[in-house]
Amino acid sequence: MQPGGETRGAITLRTALRPGDLGYIVSLHGIIYARERGFDPTFEAYVAGPLSKFVQTAGSRECLWIAEKASQIVGCVAIVAASPETAQLRWFLVATDARGTGLGKRLLEEAVAFSKNCGYAEIILWTESGLTVAAHLYQSAGFRKVEEKPGRLWGVDLVEEKYVLRLR
């Protein structure tokens, strides 16, 4: 991960982790997705396991951005290496009270720029069909949907969607 951060308006982006960040990110995912999508606590485990591994093993071509407003985490996104040529966008979340500020677009732009600078050929991401605002954001950034998988995850029936953005 890269140290430091960047300020734009009242929301700050940083990549240096602080004690409590991981727990808060997992909790924020759990609370928001339970309230908005009906997900059960197994979703928090789905977030926590790979996030923990990422923090323990992240390489120079992987990064986690944390967005803060008034010292409160209001969003995050990460790029992890799925393979030497493929980056995966993970843990993309904007808290309810930070939506409509352009933060989602800003986080996505950071992740895409980082991936390009690292020399990845593409970025993949998995989402679910109920997240239509996020899907619009992905499509406006050039991602295209390449796969759908209906199933039952996290206590609900949903359709997983895979998106790809070719970088070269």
Buried (B, 14 or more C-beta within 10 A) or exposed (E): BEEEBEEEEEBBBBBEBEEEBBEBBBBBBBEBBBEEBBBBEEBBEBBBEBBEEBBEEBEEBBBBBBBBBEEEBBBBBBBBBBEEEBBBBBBBBBBEEBEEBBBBEBBBEBBBEBBBEBEBEBBBBEBBEBBEEBBEBBEEBEBEBEEEEEEEBBBBEBEBBBBBBEBE
